[in-house]
Amino acid sequence: MNLRGIDLNLLTIFEATFEECNQTRTCDRLGMTQSAISNALNRLKQITNDPLFTVRSKGLRPTARAIELYAQVHSALDLVRSGLKDVLGFAPAESTRMFSLAIGFGDGSAVLPILYDLVQREAPQVRINLCAPVSAAETAIKLRDHTLDAVFLHERFDNPDLQYEVIIRHHPVVIVRRDHPRIGDTASRQQVMQEKLVRVAGMRGNPSVMADRDEVFQIIASNTAVVVPSNMAQMAMVARSDLLGFTSLQTAYPFMQTLALKALPMPWEVDPVPGLMVWHSTTDSDAGGAWFRGKLKQAFQSLCPEVALELDF
């Protein structure tokens, strides 16, 4: 087949439509209008002599020919994406690239200022886009398509195309305001159990607070007085009340001086929680991505070394 007469952009539109199975989501993902997506698919239907998708109540259903075609198109586009990264190279001092990082559990607020400083020293024109984590399937797609350059998680996704590296181990702590009337430099189990707590919504699924048994979560469930949407809101509430909170040392440390907080060792045996940097295997040869991941790792590992030693974690 002579490819000169074919708009190869049709293939990226087909790939996105197949993966989303929803025209609205495809439009959002590609930044295109529905009419543009429809026109592109109609052109591809004429080329393949197949309807490719059928409309159903909850979206689009790919035909057998579309399923067969997707495997070939997806593989070819992966090669192109990987190859272009190799050709383009990366010069930090000259780059104006924007790196996108998905991060949650309060880690973004703690690590972003350090990351920004490290990036600016070598690449003053580089920009950083911080966003919230998404689903496992969407994460893999965004990493593959370079919509995201890296993701920071506390769990592994069941996807062989993703690469992982442990770049930090979070140490769970109890946070309390510095002049708390009942809590000094340590907090026993009994003291914690007698205090009211402020917790982050969904904390039971938050691996910043994990124990070998459910005792900690039972206390959280029975002693919670306030539920907040983020770690920053939790720390602000702790700083201005007698409430206690559970978080990680690395999350709290950058704000302890400003908010007059104390981070106390957990009175339960709680193992450190690994933090994982995640990227797509097709970007292994992306020099810029590797550079950014190196800065992210350095930023996390320089969060609070002196306090980690003081508290003997």
C-alpha positions, 0 to 999 in steps of 0.5 A: 500500500502507498502511504503517501495518500493516507493521513497517518493522524487517522491511526492515532485517532483510531487508537484513542477511540479503540482504547476509550470506546467513547467518543466524548472521552476520545475528544477530551484526550486528543483535544479535538471536536466530535465532528473532527473525530467522526470525519477521521473515523469515516475516512478510516472506515473507507480505507479499511472497508469496515465499520470499525465501531458500532454504537451501543448504549454505553459507548462504542463497540469495536468490530473484529476487524478493529480489534485485529487492526488495533494490535498492529496500529498500537505496536507501530505507534509505540515504535514511532513514539519511542524512536522520536524520543531517541532522535529528539534528545534532551539538553536541559539548559536549552529545553523548554519541555513541560514534564507532567507528574501524577502524584497523590497522598500529600506527597506533591505538596511536600516534594514539589518545591524541592523538585522545582529547585533541582530542575531550575538549577539545570533547566531554567526554562523547563516547566512542571505540571503536577496532577492527581493520579488516575486509574490504572488503565488511564495511567498506562495510556497516559504514560505511554502517550507521554501525556504523563512522564512519571507517576508516584504511587504506593502500589503496583499496577498489573501491567507488564509495560510499566517500570517501577523503582522504589525511591523513598520509604515513608515512615508513618507518624502521629502529628500533633500541634507543638503546644498540645496540652496533653501530648509531649514528645512521645505518644503512647497507645493509650494517649492516642486512643483517648484523643480525637482524630482528623483523618484524610478522606479514604485513609483506610486505603491510604498506604501512608498509614498501614499496620500488620493488624486492624487496630490502627484503623479501628481507632481511626474509625471510632475516634475520628472527629473531622474528615478532610479532603487532603493532607494539607487540610489535615495538617492545618486542622491539627495545627489549630486544634487539639486533634491528632492525625496520622500521616508520614514523616516525609509529608509532614516534615516540610511544614512542621516549622511553619505550622508548629507541628510535632511528628511523633513515632507511631506507638504501633509497629508499622513498617515503612511504606515504599513509594514507587516511581512509575514510567512506561517501558517505551520511554526508557530511551527518552533522555529527558524523561530519564533526567526528570525521573532522576530529579524526582528521585533526588527530591524525594530522597532529600525531604527530611534526612536529619529528622529521620536520624533524630527520630531513629526511624 
